[in-house]
Amino acid sequence: MGTRERRQREADQRRRDILEAAQRQFWHQGYAGTSIPQIARAAELAPGTIYLYFPSKEALYVELLLQGYDILRQRLAQEAQRPAPASEKAECLLDVFFGYAGEYPEYYDIIFFLIQRERNGGWEGTFPEEAIARVRVQEGLCKGIAAKILEDAGFRDARHRAETVDAVWSMLSGVIFHFARDPAGARIMARAKELILAAIFAAKTKQ
């Protein structure tokens, strides 16, 4: 391996180390309670080194959002591409959502809860518009997978599909927020899935 390749490999690893340290700090300390010096200490780097890779704490957070959405999108797309009836795919997407929250709690909290808890329902006023747009694109890709399954299931109206996805997205987040760490959480999530699926396909007839 040449010098240039070795340096690039080391830089890539350092960037991963910074993101992993930032993820841990955000998850444990919250967004407002996390600083670049704290992230640097967790990554065992000088604060100035962090700025060589990320210009701000906001940029670090956005990168983690994009990573988290990308994992979720891949999981949703994998289920959506299976040869199965749309109703079965819809059920599998709910399983993916719940499974993602359990398997990647740090990413899940960073996407759905962390900023909302600290910023009274949103982070749009804190982050640059360009960063918000990038995140919205990734969120839209995830929701678009679900909307396509609804279309295949016979939901004819595009606005109705989008509103259904937004409603289900919010309901799933609420169930996970309240019951993910509850001893009865698995049963409650299973019951929520039954109710949501019943509501989705009942709503189809009201288009």
C-alpha positions as CSV (number, residue, x, y, z in Angstrom):
1,M,0.0,0.0,0.0
2,G,1.4,3.4,-1.0
3,T,1.7,6.4,1.3
4,R,-1.3,8.2,-0.3
5,E,-3.5,5.1,0.1
6,R,-2.4,4.6,3.7
7,R,-3.1,8.2,4.6
8,Q,-6.5,8.0,3.0
9,R,-7.3,4.8,4.9
10,E,-6.2,6.5,8.1
11,A,-8.3,9.5,7.4
12,D,-11.4,7.4,6.7
13,Q,-10.9,5.5,9.9
14,R,-10.5,8.7,11.9
15,R,-13.7,10.0,10.4
16,R,-15.5,6.9,11.4
17,D,-14.1,7.2,14.9
18,I,-15.3,10.7,15.2
19,L,-18.9,9.8,14.1
20,E,-19.0,6.9,16.5
21,A,-17.9,9.1,19.3
22,A,-20.4,11.8,18.4
23,Q,-23.2,9.2,18.2
24,R,-22.4,8.0,21.7
25,Q,-22.2,11.5,23.1
26,F,-25.5,12.6,21.5
27,W,-27.3,9.5,22.7
28,H,-26.1,9.8,26.3
29,Q,-25.8,13.5,26.7
30,G,-28.4,14.9,24.3
31,Y,-27.7,17.3,21.5
32,A,-27.6,20.5,23.6
33,G,-25.5,18.7,26.2
34,T,-22.8,17.6,23.8
35,S,-19.9,19.8,22.6
36,I,-17.1,19.3,20.1
37,P,-14.5,19.1,23.0
38,Q,-16.5,16.3,24.5
39,I,-16.7,14.4,21.2
40,A,-12.9,15.0,20.7
41,R,-12.2,13.5,24.2
42,A,-14.4,10.5,23.4
43,A,-12.6,10.0,20.1
44,E,-9.2,10.5,21.8
45,L,-8.5,13.4,19.4
46,A,-7.8,17.1,19.7
47,P,-10.8,19.3,19.1
48,G,-9.0,20.9,16.2
49,T,-8.8,17.5,14.5
50,I,-12.6,17.2,14.6
51,Y,-12.9,20.5,12.6
52,L,-10.7,19.1,9.9
53,Y,-13.5,16.6,9.1
54,F,-16.7,18.3,10.2
55,P,-17.1,22.1,10.4
56,S,-19.6,22.1,13.3
57,K,-21.6,20.0,15.8
58,E,-24.6,20.4,13.5
59,A,-22.7,18.9,10.6
60,L,-21.8,15.9,12.7
61,Y,-25.4,15.4,13.7
62,V,-26.6,15.7,10.1
63,E,-24.1,13.1,9.0
64,L,-25.5,10.7,11.6
65,L,-29.0,11.4,10.5
66,L,-28.1,10.6,6.9
67,Q,-26.4,7.4,8.0
68,G,-29.3,6.4,10.1
69,Y,-31.8,7.0,7.3
70,D,-29.7,5.2,4.9
71,I,-29.7,2.0,7.0
72,L,-33.5,2.3,7.5
73,R,-34.0,2.9,3.7
74,Q,-32.0,-0.2,2.9
75,R,-34.0,-2.3,5.3
76,L,-37.3,-1.1,4.0
77,A,-36.2,-1.5,0.3
78,Q,-35.1,-5.0,0.9
79,E,-38.6,-6.0,2.2
80,A,-40.4,-4.0,-0.5
81,Q,-38.6,-5.9,-3.2
82,R,-39.6,-9.3,-2.0
83,P,-42.1,-11.1,-4.3
84,A,-45.2,-11.0,-1.9
85,P,-48.6,-9.4,-1.8
86,A,-48.7,-5.7,-0.9
87,S,-50.6,-6.4,2.3
88,E,-47.8,-8.8,3.4
89,K,-45.2,-6.2,2.4
90,A,-46.9,-3.6,4.5
91,E,-46.8,-5.8,7.5
92,C,-43.1,-6.5,7.0
93,L,-42.4,-2.8,6.7
94,L,-43.9,-2.3,10.2
95,D,-41.7,-5.1,11.5
96,V,-38.7,-3.4,9.9
97,F,-39.5,-0.2,11.6
98,F,-39.9,-1.8,15.0
99,G,-36.8,-4.0,14.4
100,Y,-34.7,-0.9,13.4
101,A,-35.6,0.8,16.6
102,G,-34.4,-2.2,18.6
103,E,-31.3,-3.0,16.6
104,Y,-30.1,0.6,16.1
105,P,-31.5,2.6,19.1
106,E,-28.8,5.3,18.8
107,Y,-29.7,6.0,15.2
108,Y,-33.4,5.7,16.0
109,D,-33.3,8.2,18.8
110,I,-31.1,10.6,16.9
111,I,-33.6,10.6,14.0
112,F,-36.9,10.6,15.8
113,F,-36.5,11.8,19.4
114,L,-33.4,13.6,20.4
115,I,-33.7,17.0,18.8
116,Q,-37.5,17.0,19.2
117,R,-37.2,16.5,22.9
118,E,-34.8,19.4,23.2
119,R,-36.1,21.9,20.6
120,N,-39.9,21.8,21.2
121,G,-40.8,19.7,18.2
122,G,-38.2,20.5,15.6
123,W,-34.7,21.3,14.6
124,E,-35.3,23.3,11.4
125,G,-34.5,26.6,13.1
126,T,-31.1,25.4,14.3
127,F,-29.6,23.7,11.2
128,P,-28.7,25.2,7.8
129,E,-31.4,24.9,5.1
130,E,-29.1,22.8,2.9
131,A,-28.6,20.3,5.6
132,I,-32.3,20.1,6.3
133,A,-33.0,19.5,2.6
134,R,-30.5,16.6,2.5
135,V,-32.2,15.0,5.5
136,R,-35.7,15.5,4.1
137,V,-34.6,13.8,0.8
138,Q,-33.6,10.7,2.8
139,E,-36.8,10.7,4.9
140,G,-38.7,11.1,1.7
141,L,-37.0,8.0,0.2
142,C,-38.0,5.9,3.2
143,K,-41.6,7.1,3.1
144,G,-41.7,6.7,-0.7
145,I,-41.0,3.0,-0.3
146,A,-44.1,2.7,2.0
147,A,-46.2,4.8,-0.3
148,K,-45.4,2.6,-3.3
149,I,-46.6,-0.4,-1.4
150,L,-49.8,1.3,-0.7
151,E,-50.2,2.2,-4.3
152,D,-49.7,-1.5,-5.2
153,A,-52.3,-2.3,-2.6
154,G,-54.8,-0.2,-4.4
155,F,-54.6,3.3,-2.8
156,R,-55.3,5.4,-5.9
157,D,-55.0,8.9,-4.5
158,A,-51.4,10.1,-4.1
159,R,-52.2,12.6,-1.3
160,H,-54.1,9.9,0.6
161,R,-51.1,7.6,0.3
162,A,-48.7,10.3,1.6
163,E,-51.0,11.2,4.5
164,T,-51.4,7.6,5.4
165,V,-47.7,7.1,5.5
166,D,-47.2,10.2,7.6
167,A,-49.8,9.1,10.0
168,V,-48.4,5.6,10.4
169,W,-44.9,7.0,10.7
170,S,-46.0,9.1,13.6
171,M,-48.0,6.4,15.3
172,L,-45.1,3.9,15.1
173,S,-42.8,6.5,16.6
174,G,-45.2,7.2,19.4
175,V,-45.5,3.5,20.3
176,I,-41.8,3.0,20.3
177,F,-41.2,6.2,22.4
178,H,-43.6,5.1,25.1
179,F,-43.1,1.3,25.1
180,A,-39.7,0.3,23.7
181,R,-38.2,-0.1,27.2
182,D,-41.4,-1.3,28.8
183,P,-41.5,-5.0,29.9
184,A,-44.8,-5.4,28.0
185,G,-43.4,-3.5,25.0
186,A,-43.2,-6.4,22.6
187,R,-46.8,-7.3,23.1
188,I,-48.0,-3.7,22.9
189,M,-46.0,-3.2,19.6
190,A,-47.5,-6.4,18.2
191,R,-51.0,-5.2,19.1
192,A,-50.2,-1.7,17.6
193,K,-49.2,-3.4,14.4
194,E,-52.5,-5.3,14.2
195,L,-54.5,-2.1,14.8
196,I,-52.4,0.0,12.3
197,L,-52.7,-2.6,9.5
198,A,-56.5,-2.9,10.1
199,A,-56.8,0.9,10.0
200,I,-54.7,1.2,6.9
201,F,-56.7,-1.2,4.8
202,A,-60.0,0.0,6.2
203,A,-59.0,3.5,5.1
204,K,-58.4,2.2,1.6
205,T,-62.2,1.8,1.1
206,K,-62.7,5.5,2.0
207,Q,-60.7,7.0,-0.8
